[in-house]
Amino acid sequence: MKKYLLSFLAICTLYHVHSQDIHYSQFFNSPLNINPALTGVMDGEHRFIANYKSQWTNVPVDYLTFSAAYDKPLTDRLDSTGYFGIGALLNFDRAGFNSLQNMGLSLSASYNYYLNEKWMVSPGLSFSFYQRGFDFTTITSGNQWNGFAPDFGISPETFDNDSKNYIDVSPGVNLRYRSSFRTYVDFGGALHHLFQPVQGFDNDSQNDNLESRLSLYAMSSFFIADRLDLLLNGLYSTQDVYNELVLNAQGKIYLNGNNERNTALFLGVGLRQSDAWYPMVGIQKGRWYISGSFDFNISDFEVATDGSGGLELHARYLFTKVPVIPIKPCPIY
């Protein structure tokens, strides 16, 4: 009974809380969601990314999240001053059996300025268009609680609209230190929803602004041994009265001994403070990288989830040009 009661209360409050952004445990594998300043910050010419998360599937308030991103350096990265980067991000998020969903397309740009051989600073900006909506025919609301139990014979609350469109703007800055191909640190921050767009469904909504979210992060890789790197990642986000701290550590084990080091196994573990912990595994083969993780819930909500959080998958393809060697080959006869 306690499990079903918690599920019902979560549904009842679904339309009365401020909307929050999507949450990936593998946040470091969705850079354009972290900061538009990370646009084009890569070792390649084109980057394609897909993220998928299915959360709390055994309770009625399950979440499904999907992201797809593309970015590239717009100008020559070998320029001694710096280069521009551009990108696009598609986000889709659906929650509960009322199909409350949010879909948005973001366009981002950055300028990556070389301070010296090891340091680079990157301001960035994104412009987004979002549509938020729900299926009114399946709505369940808080007034269907009669004081003792759910009473679905009571008519649910009504809204002026079942969808809402809004424009969003998010600035950010990233600072990168890099001493070698395998040793680097990215740290910075972004202020998402700069102008706090209105996203409520009632025409006279007064308190339905999408609150600004501040994200501060550090993502790093350190050379440990010939075939081992240590990856450490951390993200702190605060939005309205909510805050989140996610920590992650991974070992990158190189499986081939050639100079390219292009085949590697990733083994790691992460923690979302007071909410969940997750193991993760990934594999890199050439230009492809694929990873998976699973959240195990440790918050009070575990009574409804039986400790299970959600499956998260990530795929990335990095296209790189073969460097042109300005030397004429010697013909072989």
Sequence and secondary structure as in RCSB ss.txt:
>XXXX:A:sequence
MKKYLLSFLAICTLYHVHSQDIHYSQFFNSPLNINPALTGVMDGEHRFIANYKSQWTNVPVDYLTFSAAYDKPLT
DRLDSTGYFGIGALLNFDRAGFNSLQNMGLSLSASYNYYLNEKWMVSPGLSFSFYQRGFDFTTITSGNQWNGFAP
DFGISPETFDNDSKNYIDVSPGVNLRYRSSFRTYVDFGGALHHLFQPVQGFDNDSQNDNLESRLSLYAMSSFFIA
DRLDLLLNGLYSTQDVYNELVLNAQGKIYLNGNNERNTALFLGVGLRQSDAWYPMVGIQKGRWYISGSFDFNISD
FEVATDGSGGLELHARYLFTKVPVIPIKPCPIY
>XXXX:A:secstr
 HHHHHHHHHHHTTTTS       TTGGG HHHH GGGTT SSSSEEEEEEEEEE TTSTT EEEEEEEEEEESS
 TT SSEEEEEEEEEEEEEETTTTEEEEEEEEEEEEEEESSSSEEEEEEEEEEEEEEE  GGG   GGGB SSSB
 TTS     S SEEEEEEEEEEEEEEEEEETTEEEEEEEEEESTT  B  SSTT SS B   EEEEEEEEEEEEE
TTEEEEEEEEEEEETTEEEEEEEEEEEEE   STT  EEEEEEEEEETTTEEEEEEEEEETTEEEEEEEEEE ST
THHHHTTEEEEEEEEEEEE       S      
